[in-house]
Amino acid sequence: MEPKLLTADRFVDPVTQLTYRYVLSDTEYFRPHYHDYYEIFLVLRGSVCHMINGKLQHLEAGHLL
């Protein structure tokens, strides 16, 4: 599947210059993507597999990326 470009003009608030999202389900899937903006995320509980630059990272609660 070809990665999708996520653009700031669609996903980032133009006034605050930020956005946030809680992922509450362990069954939620994100298709491969890349952005024209920075992404920072914090694992609050549980664990997640994150693919970045072709490498799989296993992140657990407390990890900040």
PDBQT receptor file of N, H, CA, C and O in Angstrom, charges set to zero:
ATOM      1  N   MET A   1       0.848  -1.179   0.000  1.00  0.00    +0.000 N 
ATOM      2  CA  MET A   1       0.000   0.000   0.000  1.00  0.00    +0.000 C 
ATOM      3  C   MET A   1       0.897   1.246   0.000  1.00  0.00    +0.000 C 
ATOM      4  O   MET A   1       1.821   1.350   0.806  1.00  0.00    +0.000 OA
ATOM      5  N   GLU A   2       0.627   2.151  -0.873  1.00  0.00    +0.000 N 
ATOM      6  H   GLU A   2      -0.124   2.066  -1.528  1.00  0.00    +0.000 HD
ATOM      7  CA  GLU A   2       1.399   3.386  -1.003  1.00  0.00    +0.000 C 
ATOM      8  C   GLU A   2       1.117   4.313   0.178  1.00  0.00    +0.000 C 
ATOM      9  O   GLU A   2      -0.048   4.552   0.496  1.00  0.00    +0.000 OA
ATOM     10  N   PRO A   3       2.165   4.848   0.847  1.00  0.00    +0.000 N 
ATOM     11  CA  PRO A   3       1.942   5.781   1.958  1.00  0.00    +0.000 C 
ATOM     12  C   PRO A   3       1.176   7.020   1.515  1.00  0.00    +0.000 C 
ATOM     13  O   PRO A   3       1.349   7.503   0.396  1.00  0.00    +0.000 OA
ATOM     14  N   LYS A   4       0.337   7.525   2.396  1.00  0.00    +0.000 N 
ATOM     15  H   LYS A   4       0.197   7.133   3.306  1.00  0.00    +0.000 HD
ATOM     16  CA  LYS A   4      -0.495   8.692   2.114  1.00  0.00    +0.000 C 
ATOM     17  C   LYS A   4       0.126   9.932   2.765  1.00  0.00    +0.000 C 
ATOM     18  O   LYS A   4       0.608   9.866   3.896  1.00  0.00    +0.000 OA
ATOM     19  N   LEU A   5       0.115  11.060   2.050  1.00  0.00    +0.000 N 
ATOM     20  H   LEU A   5      -0.276  11.113   1.131  1.00  0.00    +0.000 HD
ATOM     21  CA  LEU A   5       0.599  12.325   2.591  1.00  0.00    +0.000 C 
ATOM     22  C   LEU A   5      -0.505  12.968   3.425  1.00  0.00    +0.000 C 
ATOM     23  O   LEU A   5      -1.607  13.209   2.931  1.00  0.00    +0.000 OA
ATOM     24  N   LEU A   6      -0.200  13.244   4.696  1.00  0.00    +0.000 N 
ATOM     25  H   LEU A   6       0.694  13.049   5.098  1.00  0.00    +0.000 HD
ATOM     26  CA  LEU A   6      -1.108  13.988   5.562  1.00  0.00    +0.000 C 
ATOM     27  C   LEU A   6      -0.560  15.409   5.644  1.00  0.00    +0.000 C 
ATOM     28  O   LEU A   6       0.597  15.610   6.015  1.00  0.00    +0.000 OA
ATOM     29  N   THR A   7      -1.384  16.388   5.301  1.00  0.00    +0.000 N 
ATOM     30  H   THR A   7      -2.324  16.225   4.999  1.00  0.00    +0.000 HD
ATOM     31  CA  THR A   7      -0.908  17.763   5.213  1.00  0.00    +0.000 C 
ATOM     32  C   THR A   7      -1.423  18.620   6.370  1.00  0.00    +0.000 C 
ATOM     33  O   THR A   7      -2.535  18.431   6.863  1.00  0.00    +0.000 OA
ATOM     34  N   ALA A   8      -0.587  19.557   6.783  1.00  0.00    +0.000 N 
ATOM     35  H   ALA A   8       0.316  19.711   6.382  1.00  0.00    +0.000 HD
ATOM     36  CA  ALA A   8      -0.923  20.444   7.892  1.00  0.00    +0.000 C 
ATOM     37  C   ALA A   8      -2.198  21.238   7.618  1.00  0.00    +0.000 C 
ATOM     38  O   ALA A   8      -2.975  21.485   8.540  1.00  0.00    +0.000 OA
ATOM     39  N   ASP A   9      -2.422  21.634   6.392  1.00  0.00    +0.000 N 
ATOM     40  H   ASP A   9      -1.791  21.434   5.642  1.00  0.00    +0.000 HD
ATOM     41  CA  ASP A   9      -3.617  22.428   6.099  1.00  0.00    +0.000 C 
ATOM     42  C   ASP A   9      -4.910  21.646   6.339  1.00  0.00    +0.000 C 
ATOM     43  O   ASP A   9      -5.972  22.250   6.490  1.00  0.00    +0.000 OA
ATOM     44  N   ARG A  10      -4.838  20.325   6.375  1.00  0.00    +0.000 N 
ATOM     45  H   ARG A  10      -3.975  19.835   6.252  1.00  0.00    +0.000 HD
ATOM     46  CA  ARG A  10      -6.026  19.502   6.641  1.00  0.00    +0.000 C 
ATOM     47  C   ARG A  10      -6.118  19.030   8.088  1.00  0.00    +0.000 C 
ATOM     48  O   ARG A  10      -7.216  18.793   8.591  1.00  0.00    +0.000 OA
ATOM     49  N   PHE A  11      -4.972  18.890   8.765  1.00  0.00    +0.000 N 
ATOM     50  H   PHE A  11      -4.080  19.082   8.356  1.00  0.00    +0.000 HD
ATOM     51  CA  PHE A  11      -4.977  18.233  10.069  1.00  0.00    +0.000 C 
ATOM     52  C   PHE A  11      -4.494  19.093  11.237  1.00  0.00    +0.000 C 
ATOM     53  O   PHE A  11      -4.658  18.696  12.391  1.00  0.00    +0.000 OA
ATOM     54  N   VAL A  12      -3.908  20.248  10.971  1.00  0.00    +0.000 N 
ATOM     55  H   VAL A  12      -3.775  20.570  10.033  1.00  0.00    +0.000 HD
ATOM     56  CA  VAL A  12      -3.365  21.089  12.035  1.00  0.00    +0.000 C 
ATOM     57  C   VAL A  12      -4.157  22.391  12.099  1.00  0.00    +0.000 C 
ATOM     58  O   VAL A  12      -4.392  23.032  11.074  1.00  0.00    +0.000 OA
ATOM     59  N   ASP A  13      -4.570  22.782  13.315  1.00  0.00    +0.000 N 
ATOM     60  H   ASP A  13      -4.379  22.261  14.147  1.00  0.00    +0.000 HD
ATOM     61  CA  ASP A  13      -5.329  24.018  13.509  1.00  0.00    +0.000 C 
ATOM     62  C   ASP A  13      -4.466  25.215  13.116  1.00  0.00    +0.000 C 
ATOM     63  O   ASP A  13      -3.350  25.355  13.618  1.00  0.00    +0.000 OA
ATOM     64  N   PRO A  14      -4.961  26.081  12.229  1.00  0.00    +0.000 N 
ATOM     65  CA  PRO A  14      -4.138  27.201  11.756  1.00  0.00    +0.000 C 
ATOM     66  C   PRO A  14      -3.875  28.263  12.824  1.00  0.00    +0.000 C 
ATOM     67  O   PRO A  14      -2.905  29.013  12.715  1.00  0.00    +0.000 OA
ATOM     68  N   VAL A  15      -4.714  28.338  13.844  1.00  0.00    +0.000 N 
ATOM     69  H   VAL A  15      -5.502  27.728  13.932  1.00  0.00    +0.000 HD
ATOM     70  CA  VAL A  15      -4.529  29.346  14.890  1.00  0.00    +0.000 C 
ATOM     71  C   VAL A  15      -3.532  28.863  15.940  1.00  0.00    +0.000 C 
ATOM     72  O   VAL A  15      -2.571  29.564  16.257  1.00  0.00    +0.000 OA
ATOM     73  N   THR A  16      -3.759  27.673  16.474  1.00  0.00    +0.000 N 
ATOM     74  H   THR A  16      -4.540  27.103  16.216  1.00  0.00    +0.000 HD
ATOM     75  CA  THR A  16      -2.896  27.153  17.544  1.00  0.00    +0.000 C 
ATOM     76  C   THR A  16      -1.664  26.439  17.006  1.00  0.00    +0.000 C 
ATOM     77  O   THR A  16      -0.689  26.237  17.730  1.00  0.00    +0.000 OA
ATOM     78  N   GLN A  17      -1.712  26.057  15.723  1.00  0.00    +0.000 N 
ATOM     79  H   GLN A  17      -2.504  26.221  15.135  1.00  0.00    +0.000 HD
ATOM     80  CA  GLN A  17      -0.628  25.318  15.085  1.00  0.00    +0.000 C 
ATOM     81  C   GLN A  17      -0.406  23.943  15.717  1.00  0.00    +0.000 C 
ATOM     82  O   GLN A  17       0.717  23.438  15.740  1.00  0.00    +0.000 OA
ATOM     83  N   LEU A  18      -1.484  23.342  16.231  1.00  0.00    +0.000 N 
ATOM     84  H   LEU A  18      -2.396  23.752  16.213  1.00  0.00    +0.000 HD
ATOM     85  CA  LEU A  18      -1.375  22.001  16.780  1.00  0.00    +0.000 C 
ATOM     86  C   LEU A  18      -2.696  21.265  16.626  1.00  0.00    +0.000 C 
ATOM     87  O   LEU A  18      -3.726  21.846  16.284  1.00  0.00    +0.000 OA
ATOM     88  N   THR A  19      -2.629  19.987  16.886  1.00  0.00    +0.000 N 
ATOM     89  H   THR A  19      -1.792  19.515  17.164  1.00  0.00    +0.000 HD
ATOM     90  CA  THR A  19      -3.815  19.149  16.945  1.00  0.00    +0.000 C 
ATOM     91  C   THR A  19      -3.490  18.000  17.884  1.00  0.00    +0.000 C 
ATOM     92  O   THR A  19      -2.320  17.734  18.159  1.00  0.00    +0.000 OA
ATOM     93  N   TYR A  20      -4.500  17.330  18.371  1.00  0.00    +0.000 N 
ATOM     94  H   TYR A  20      -5.450  17.546  18.147  1.00  0.00    +0.000 HD
ATOM     95  CA  TYR A  20      -4.249  16.163  19.198  1.00  0.00    +0.000 C 
ATOM     96  C   TYR A  20      -5.316  15.118  18.926  1.00  0.00    +0.000 C 
ATOM     97  O   TYR A  20      -6.390  15.410  18.399  1.00  0.00    +0.000 OA
ATOM     98  N   ARG A  21      -4.992  13.913  19.296  1.00  0.00    +0.000 N 
ATOM     99  H   ARG A  21      -4.120  13.675  19.724  1.00  0.00    +0.000 HD
ATOM    100  CA  ARG A  21      -5.921  12.811  19.076  1.00  0.00    +0.000 C 
ATOM    101  C   ARG A  21      -5.619  11.716  20.089  1.00  0.00    +0.000 C 
ATOM    102  O   ARG A  21      -4.461  11.359  20.304  1.00  0.00    +0.000 OA
ATOM    103  N   TYR A  22      -6.659  11.191  20.704  1.00  0.00    +0.000 N 
ATOM    104  H   TYR A  22      -7.600  11.481  20.529  1.00  0.00    +0.000 HD
ATOM    105  CA  TYR A  22      -6.522  10.028  21.566  1.00  0.00    +0.000 C 
ATOM    106  C   TYR A  22      -6.897   8.796  20.757  1.00  0.00    +0.000 C 
ATOM    107  O   TYR A  22      -7.943   8.772  20.108  1.00  0.00    +0.000 OA
ATOM    108  N   VAL A  23      -6.063   7.790  20.790  1.00  0.00    +0.000 N 
ATOM    109  H   VAL A  23      -5.213   7.810  21.317  1.00  0.00    +0.000 HD
ATOM    110  CA  VAL A  23      -6.383   6.507  20.175  1.00  0.00    +0.000 C 
ATOM    111  C   VAL A  23      -6.788   5.598  21.328  1.00  0.00    +0.000 C 
ATOM    112  O   VAL A  23      -5.963   5.228  22.163  1.00  0.00    +0.000 OA
ATOM    113  N   LEU A  24      -8.060   5.248  21.362  1.00  0.00    +0.000 N 
ATOM    114  H   LEU A  24      -8.730   5.549  20.684  1.00  0.00    +0.000 HD
ATOM    115  CA  LEU A  24      -8.596   4.546  22.516  1.00  0.00    +0.000 C 
ATOM    116  C   LEU A  24      -8.754   3.044  22.304  1.00  0.00    +0.000 C 
ATOM    117  O   LEU A  24      -8.969   2.306  23.265  1.00  0.00    +0.000 OA
ATOM    118  N   SER A  25      -8.651   2.591  21.079  1.00  0.00    +0.000 N 
ATOM    119  H   SER A  25      -8.476   3.191  20.298  1.00  0.00    +0.000 HD
ATOM    120  CA  SER A  25      -8.881   1.190  20.778  1.00  0.00    +0.000 C 
ATOM    121  C   SER A  25      -7.598   0.515  20.313  1.00  0.00    +0.000 C 
ATOM    122  O   SER A  25      -6.855   1.066  19.501  1.00  0.00    +0.000 OA
ATOM    123  N   ASP A  26      -7.348  -0.672  20.830  1.00  0.00    +0.000 N 
ATOM    124  H   ASP A  26      -7.952  -1.119  21.490  1.00  0.00    +0.000 HD
ATOM    125  CA  ASP A  26      -6.163  -1.396  20.379  1.00  0.00    +0.000 C 
ATOM    126  C   ASP A  26      -6.383  -2.068  19.027  1.00  0.00    +0.000 C 
ATOM    127  O   ASP A  26      -5.478  -2.711  18.495  1.00  0.00    +0.000 OA
ATOM    128  N   THR A  27      -7.580  -1.918  18.475  1.00  0.00    +0.000 N 
ATOM    129  H   THR A  27      -8.315  -1.395  18.907  1.00  0.00    +0.000 HD
ATOM    130  CA  THR A  27      -7.848  -2.480  17.152  1.00  0.00    +0.000 C 
ATOM    131  C   THR A  27      -7.784  -1.411  16.057  1.00  0.00    +0.000 C 
ATOM    132  O   THR A  27      -7.962  -1.721  14.879  1.00  0.00    +0.000 OA
ATOM    133  N   GLU A  28      -7.531  -0.163  16.438  1.00  0.00    +0.000 N 
ATOM    134  H   GLU A  28      -7.386   0.089  17.395  1.00  0.00    +0.000 HD
ATOM    135  CA  GLU A  28      -7.460   0.906  15.444  1.00  0.00    +0.000 C 
ATOM    136  C   GLU A  28      -6.196   0.746  14.611  1.00  0.00    +0.000 C 
ATOM    137  O   GLU A  28      -5.116   0.508  15.152  1.00  0.00    +0.000 OA
ATOM    138  N   TYR A  29      -6.329   0.877  13.306  1.00  0.00    +0.000 N 
ATOM    139  H   TYR A  29      -7.206   1.071  12.867  1.00  0.00    +0.000 HD
ATOM    140  CA  TYR A  29      -5.216   0.688  12.387  1.00  0.00    +0.000 C 
ATOM    141  C   TYR A  29      -4.974   1.984  11.624  1.00  0.00    +0.000 C 
ATOM    142  O   TYR A  29      -5.921   2.635  11.185  1.00  0.00    +0.000 OA
ATOM    143  N   PHE A  30      -3.727   2.353  11.469  1.00  0.00    +0.000 N 
ATOM    144  H   PHE A  30      -2.957   1.824  11.826  1.00  0.00    +0.000 HD
ATOM    145  CA  PHE A  30      -3.361   3.525  10.681  1.00  0.00    +0.000 C 
ATOM    146  C   PHE A  30      -2.591   3.053   9.465  1.00  0.00    +0.000 C 
ATOM    147  O   PHE A  30      -1.576   2.368   9.588  1.00  0.00    +0.000 OA
ATOM    148  N   ARG A  31      -3.069   3.414   8.310  1.00  0.00    +0.000 N 
ATOM    149  H   ARG A  31      -3.894   3.970   8.209  1.00  0.00    +0.000 HD
ATOM    150  CA  ARG A  31      -2.361   3.011   7.099  1.00  0.00    +0.000 C 
ATOM    151  C   ARG A  31      -1.034   3.760   7.011  1.00  0.00    +0.000 C 
ATOM    152  O   ARG A  31      -0.890   4.827   7.606  1.00  0.00    +0.000 OA
ATOM    153  N   PRO A  32      -0.078   3.223   6.288  1.00  0.00    +0.000 N 
ATOM    154  CA  PRO A  32       1.209   3.913   6.145  1.00  0.00    +0.000 C 
ATOM    155  C   PRO A  32       1.008   5.344   5.636  1.00  0.00    +0.000 C 
ATOM    156  O   PRO A  32       0.247   5.589   4.700  1.00  0.00    +0.000 OA
ATOM    157  N   HIS A  33       1.709   6.275   6.275  1.00  0.00    +0.000 N 
ATOM    158  H   HIS A  33       2.328   6.076   7.036  1.00  0.00    +0.000 HD
ATOM    159  CA  HIS A  33       1.548   7.686   5.914  1.00  0.00    +0.000 C 
ATOM    160  C   HIS A  33       2.822   8.454   6.254  1.00  0.00    +0.000 C 
ATOM    161  O   HIS A  33       3.726   7.948   6.918  1.00  0.00    +0.000 OA
ATOM    162  N   TYR A  34       2.855   9.680   5.780  1.00  0.00    +0.000 N 
ATOM    163  H   TYR A  34       2.121  10.092   5.241  1.00  0.00    +0.000 HD
ATOM    164  CA  TYR A  34       3.919  10.615   6.128  1.00  0.00    +0.000 C 
ATOM    165  C   TYR A  34       3.300  11.997   6.173  1.00  0.00    +0.000 C 
ATOM    166  O   TYR A  34       2.183  12.185   5.692  1.00  0.00    +0.000 OA
ATOM    167  N   HIS A  35       4.013  12.987   6.751  1.00  0.00    +0.000 N 
ATOM    168  H   HIS A  35       4.921  12.834   7.142  1.00  0.00    +0.000 HD
ATOM    169  CA  HIS A  35       3.419  14.304   6.964  1.00  0.00    +0.000 C 
ATOM    170  C   HIS A  35       4.336  15.413   6.464  1.00  0.00    +0.000 C 
ATOM    171  O   HIS A  35       5.525  15.212   6.216  1.00  0.00    +0.000 OA
ATOM    172  N   ASP A  36       3.736  16.585   6.327  1.00  0.00    +0.000 N 
ATOM    173  H   ASP A  36       2.770  16.748   6.528  1.00  0.00    +0.000 HD
ATOM    174  CA  ASP A  36       4.524  17.788   6.080  1.00  0.00    +0.000 C 
ATOM    175  C   ASP A  36       4.576  18.625   7.364  1.00  0.00    +0.000 C 
ATOM    176  O   ASP A  36       4.773  19.839   7.316  1.00  0.00    +0.000 OA
ATOM    177  N   TYR A  37       4.398  17.964   8.502  1.00  0.00    +0.000 N 
ATOM    178  H   TYR A  37       4.238  16.977   8.540  1.00  0.00    +0.000 HD
ATOM    179  CA  TYR A  37       4.448  18.594   9.818  1.00  0.00    +0.000 C 
ATOM    180  C   TYR A  37       5.046  17.591  10.813  1.00  0.00    +0.000 C 
ATOM    181  O   TYR A  37       5.149  16.399  10.520  1.00  0.00    +0.000 OA
ATOM    182  N   TYR A  38       5.434  18.083  11.978  1.00  0.00    +0.000 N 
ATOM    183  H   TYR A  38       5.351  19.050  12.216  1.00  0.00    +0.000 HD
ATOM    184  CA  TYR A  38       6.004  17.215  13.007  1.00  0.00    +0.000 C 
ATOM    185  C   TYR A  38       4.907  16.434  13.720  1.00  0.00    +0.000 C 
ATOM    186  O   TYR A  38       3.777  16.903  13.853  1.00  0.00    +0.000 OA
ATOM    187  N   GLU A  39       5.257  15.246  14.172  1.00  0.00    +0.000 N 
ATOM    188  H   GLU A  39       6.175  14.865  14.065  1.00  0.00    +0.000 HD
ATOM    189  CA  GLU A  39       4.340  14.430  14.953  1.00  0.00    +0.000 C 
ATOM    190  C   GLU A  39       5.059  14.021  16.241  1.00  0.00    +0.000 C 
ATOM    191  O   GLU A  39       6.193  13.542  16.212  1.00  0.00    +0.000 OA
ATOM    192  N   ILE A  40       4.385  14.217  17.350  1.00  0.00    +0.000 N 
ATOM    193  H   ILE A  40       3.464  14.606  17.374  1.00  0.00    +0.000 HD
ATOM    194  CA  ILE A  40       4.895  13.800  18.652  1.00  0.00    +0.000 C 
ATOM    195  C   ILE A  40       3.790  12.978  19.291  1.00  0.00    +0.000 C 
ATOM    196  O   ILE A  40       2.630  13.388  19.298  1.00  0.00    +0.000 OA
ATOM    197  N   PHE A  41       4.148  11.817  19.828  1.00  0.00    +0.000 N 
ATOM    198  H   PHE A  41       5.091  11.484  19.822  1.00  0.00    +0.000 HD
ATOM    199  CA  PHE A  41       3.114  11.092  20.551  1.00  0.00    +0.000 C 
ATOM    200  C   PHE A  41       3.652  10.437  21.793  1.00  0.00    +0.000 C 
ATOM    201  O   PHE A  41       4.837  10.121  21.901  1.00  0.00    +0.000 OA
ATOM    202  N   LEU A  42       2.739  10.239  22.740  1.00  0.00    +0.000 N 
ATOM    203  H   LEU A  42       1.776  10.495  22.653  1.00  0.00    +0.000 HD
ATOM    204  CA  LEU A  42       3.038   9.681  24.045  1.00  0.00    +0.000 C 
ATOM    205  C   LEU A  42       2.151   8.458  24.251  1.00  0.00    +0.000 C 
ATOM    206  O   LEU A  42       0.936   8.528  24.060  1.00  0.00    +0.000 OA
ATOM    207  N   VAL A  43       2.750   7.350  24.635  1.00  0.00    +0.000 N 
ATOM    208  H   VAL A  43       3.736   7.293  24.790  1.00  0.00    +0.000 HD
ATOM    209  CA  VAL A  43       1.989   6.140  24.936  1.00  0.00    +0.000 C 
ATOM    210  C   VAL A  43       1.583   6.221  26.412  1.00  0.00    +0.000 C 
ATOM    211  O   VAL A  43       2.429   6.158  27.304  1.00  0.00    +0.000 OA
ATOM    212  N   LEU A  44       0.280   6.361  26.650  1.00  0.00    +0.000 N 
ATOM    213  H   LEU A  44      -0.407   6.412  25.926  1.00  0.00    +0.000 HD
ATOM    214  CA  LEU A  44      -0.210   6.520  28.019  1.00  0.00    +0.000 C 
ATOM    215  C   LEU A  44      -0.359   5.188  28.744  1.00  0.00    +0.000 C 
ATOM    216  O   LEU A  44      -0.074   5.094  29.938  1.00  0.00    +0.000 OA
ATOM    217  N   ARG A  45      -0.803   4.163  28.029  1.00  0.00    +0.000 N 
ATOM    218  H   ARG A  45      -1.035   4.240  27.060  1.00  0.00    +0.000 HD
ATOM    219  CA  ARG A  45      -0.925   2.837  28.630  1.00  0.00    +0.000 C 
ATOM    220  C   ARG A  45      -0.884   1.794  27.526  1.00  0.00    +0.000 C 
ATOM    221  O   ARG A  45      -1.144   2.096  26.361  1.00  0.00    +0.000 OA
ATOM    222  N   GLY A  46      -0.558   0.582  27.896  1.00  0.00    +0.000 N 
ATOM    223  H   GLY A  46      -0.347   0.337  28.842  1.00  0.00    +0.000 HD
ATOM    224  CA  GLY A  46      -0.463  -0.489  26.916  1.00  0.00    +0.000 C 
ATOM    225  C   GLY A  46       0.807  -0.381  26.099  1.00  0.00    +0.000 C 
ATOM    226  O   GLY A  46       1.831   0.106  26.578  1.00  0.00    +0.000 OA
ATOM    227  N   SER A  47       0.731  -0.838  24.868  1.00  0.00    +0.000 N 
ATOM    228  H   SER A  47      -0.101  -1.234  24.478  1.00  0.00    +0.000 HD
ATOM    229  CA  SER A  47       1.889  -0.795  23.981  1.00  0.00    +0.000 C 
ATOM    230  C   SER A  47       1.414  -0.596  22.553  1.00  0.00    +0.000 C 
ATOM    231  O   SER A  47       0.231  -0.744  22.246  1.00  0.00    +0.000 OA
ATOM    232  N   VAL A  48       2.356  -0.258  21.687  1.00  0.00    +0.000 N 
ATOM    233  H   VAL A  48       3.317  -0.137  21.936  1.00  0.00    +0.000 HD
ATOM    234  CA  VAL A  48       2.046   0.015  20.291  1.00  0.00    +0.000 C 
ATOM    235  C   VAL A  48       3.244  -0.371  19.433  1.00  0.00    +0.000 C 
ATOM    236  O   VAL A  48       4.390  -0.260  19.868  1.00  0.00    +0.000 OA
ATOM    237  N   CYS A  49       2.976  -0.817  18.238  1.00  0.00    +0.000 N 
ATOM    238  H   CYS A  49       2.044  -0.907  17.885  1.00  0.00    +0.000 HD
ATOM    239  CA  CYS A  49       4.030  -1.038  17.243  1.00  0.00    +0.000 C 
ATOM    240  C   CYS A  49       3.985   0.136  16.281  1.00  0.00    +0.000 C 
ATOM    241  O   CYS A  49       2.938   0.435  15.706  1.00  0.00    +0.000 OA
ATOM    242  N   HIS A  50       5.106   0.796  16.105  1.00  0.00    +0.000 N 
ATOM    243  H   HIS A  50       5.957   0.553  16.572  1.00  0.00    +0.000 HD
ATOM    244  CA  HIS A  50       5.191   1.979  15.251  1.00  0.00    +0.000 C 
ATOM    245  C   HIS A  50       6.232   1.723  14.170  1.00  0.00    +0.000 C 
ATOM    246  O   HIS A  50       7.375   1.372  14.463  1.00  0.00    +0.000 OA
ATOM    247  N   MET A  51       5.829   1.901  12.928  1.00  0.00    +0.000 N 
ATOM    248  H   MET A  51       4.900   2.186  12.690  1.00  0.00    +0.000 HD
ATOM    249  CA  MET A  51       6.742   1.734  11.796  1.00  0.00    +0.000 C 
ATOM    250  C   MET A  51       7.231   3.111  11.384  1.00  0.00    +0.000 C 
ATOM    251  O   MET A  51       6.436   3.996  11.066  1.00  0.00    +0.000 OA
ATOM    252  N   ILE A  52       8.556   3.286  11.394  1.00  0.00    +0.000 N 
ATOM    253  H   ILE A  52       9.202   2.568  11.652  1.00  0.00    +0.000 HD
ATOM    254  CA  ILE A  52       9.135   4.561  10.972  1.00  0.00    +0.000 C 
ATOM    255  C   ILE A  52      10.376   4.280  10.140  1.00  0.00    +0.000 C 
ATOM    256  O   ILE A  52      11.267   3.539  10.554  1.00  0.00    +0.000 OA
ATOM    257  N   ASN A  53      10.416   4.879   8.974  1.00  0.00    +0.000 N 
ATOM    258  H   ASN A  53       9.692   5.481   8.638  1.00  0.00    +0.000 HD
ATOM    259  CA  ASN A  53      11.551   4.709   8.060  1.00  0.00    +0.000 C 
ATOM    260  C   ASN A  53      11.870   3.243   7.807  1.00  0.00    +0.000 C 
ATOM    261  O   ASN A  53      13.035   2.852   7.725  1.00  0.00    +0.000 OA
ATOM    262  N   GLY A  54      10.817   2.437   7.684  1.00  0.00    +0.000 N 
ATOM    263  H   GLY A  54       9.871   2.755   7.750  1.00  0.00    +0.000 HD
ATOM    264  CA  GLY A  54      10.977   1.035   7.359  1.00  0.00    +0.000 C 
ATOM    265  C   GLY A  54      11.371   0.144   8.520  1.00  0.00    +0.000 C 
ATOM    266  O   GLY A  54      11.609  -1.048   8.329  1.00  0.00    +0.000 OA
ATOM    267  N   LYS A  55      11.444   0.703   9.722  1.00  0.00    +0.000 N 
ATOM    268  H   LYS A  55      11.251   1.672   9.877  1.00  0.00    +0.000 HD
ATOM    269  CA  LYS A  55      11.823  -0.080  10.898  1.00  0.00    +0.000 C 
ATOM    270  C   LYS A  55      10.678  -0.096  11.899  1.00  0.00    +0.000 C 
ATOM    271  O   LYS A  55      10.015   0.917  12.120  1.00  0.00    +0.000 OA
ATOM    272  N   LEU A  56      10.455  -1.262  12.501  1.00  0.00    +0.000 N 
ATOM    273  H   LEU A  56      10.994  -2.085  12.322  1.00  0.00    +0.000 HD
ATOM    274  CA  LEU A  56       9.383  -1.425  13.469  1.00  0.00    +0.000 C 
ATOM    275  C   LEU A  56       9.908  -1.125  14.869  1.00  0.00    +0.000 C 
ATOM    276  O   LEU A  56      10.933  -1.661  15.289  1.00  0.00    +0.000 OA
ATOM    277  N   GLN A  57       9.194  -0.265  15.579  1.00  0.00    +0.000 N 
ATOM    278  H   GLN A  57       8.362   0.171  15.238  1.00  0.00    +0.000 HD
ATOM    279  CA  GLN A  57       9.532   0.071  16.957  1.00  0.00    +0.000 C 
ATOM    280  C   GLN A  57       8.419  -0.419  17.864  1.00  0.00    +0.000 C 
ATOM    281  O   GLN A  57       7.244  -0.206  17.566  1.00  0.00    +0.000 OA
ATOM    282  N   HIS A  58       8.762  -1.066  18.955  1.00  0.00    +0.000 N 
ATOM    283  H   HIS A  58       9.717  -1.239  19.198  1.00  0.00    +0.000 HD
ATOM    284  CA  HIS A  58       7.783  -1.484  19.949  1.00  0.00    +0.000 C 
ATOM    285  C   HIS A  58       7.851  -0.478  21.097  1.00  0.00    +0.000 C 
ATOM    286  O   HIS A  58       8.881  -0.353  21.761  1.00  0.00    +0.000 OA
ATOM    287  N   LEU A  59       6.759   0.230  21.324  1.00  0.00    +0.000 N 
ATOM    288  H   LEU A  59       5.923   0.128  20.785  1.00  0.00    +0.000 HD
ATOM    289  CA  LEU A  59       6.726   1.279  22.346  1.00  0.00    +0.000 C 
ATOM    290  C   LEU A  59       5.751   0.885  23.446  1.00  0.00    +0.000 C 
ATOM    291  O   LEU A  59       4.714   0.278  23.177  1.00  0.00    +0.000 OA
ATOM    292  N   GLU A  60       6.080   1.227  24.666  1.00  0.00    +0.000 N 
ATOM    293  H   GLU A  60       6.922   1.720  24.885  1.00  0.00    +0.000 HD
ATOM    294  CA  GLU A  60       5.255   0.891  25.828  1.00  0.00    +0.000 C 
ATOM    295  C   GLU A  60       4.858   2.160  26.564  1.00  0.00    +0.000 C 
ATOM    296  O   GLU A  60       5.357   3.247  26.272  1.00  0.00    +0.000 OA
ATOM    297  N   ALA A  61       3.951   2.004  27.524  1.00  0.00    +0.000 N 
ATOM    298  H   ALA A  61       3.545   1.121  27.761  1.00  0.00    +0.000 HD
ATOM    299  CA  ALA A  61       3.488   3.143  28.333  1.00  0.00    +0.000 C 
ATOM    300  C   ALA A  61       4.678   3.939  28.847  1.00  0.00    +0.000 C 
ATOM    301  O   ALA A  61       5.650   3.377  29.352  1.00  0.00    +0.000 OA
ATOM    302  N   GLY A  62       4.584   5.254  28.712  1.00  0.00    +0.000 N 
ATOM    303  H   GLY A  62       3.794   5.710  28.302  1.00  0.00    +0.000 HD
ATOM    304  CA  GLY A  62       5.657   6.153  29.147  1.00  0.00    +0.000 C 
ATOM    305  C   GLY A  62       6.596   6.570  28.040  1.00  0.00    +0.000 C 
ATOM    306  O   GLY A  62       7.353   7.527  28.210  1.00  0.00    +0.000 OA
ATOM    307  N   HIS A  63       6.574   5.885  26.909  1.00  0.00    +0.000 N 
ATOM    308  H   HIS A  63       5.960   5.108  26.770  1.00  0.00    +0.000 HD
ATOM    309  CA  HIS A  63       7.441   6.272  25.799  1.00  0.00    +0.000 C 
ATOM    310  C   HIS A  63       6.889   7.530  25.113  1.00  0.00    +0.000 C 
ATOM    311  O   HIS A  63       5.691   7.654  24.858  1.00  0.00    +0.000 OA
ATOM    312  N   LEU A  64       7.786   8.429  24.835  1.00  0.00    +0.000 N 
ATOM    313  H   LEU A  64       8.759   8.328  25.043  1.00  0.00    +0.000 HD
ATOM    314  CA  LEU A  64       7.469   9.673  24.131  1.00  0.00    +0.000 C 
ATOM    315  C   LEU A  64       8.275   9.670  22.847  1.00  0.00    +0.000 C 
ATOM    316  O   LEU A  64       9.493   9.487  22.866  1.00  0.00    +0.000 OA
ATOM    317  N   LEU A  65       7.601   9.871  21.749  1.00  0.00    +0.000 N 
ATOM    318  H   LEU A  65       6.612  10.020  21.734  1.00  0.00    +0.000 HD
ATOM    319  CA  LEU A  65       8.268   9.827  20.440  1.00  0.00    +0.000 C 
ATOM    320  C   LEU A  65       7.958  11.082  19.666  1.00  0.00    +0.000 C 
ATOM    321  O   LEU A  65       8.424  11.242  18.538  1.00  0.00    +0.000 OA
TER     322      LEU A  65
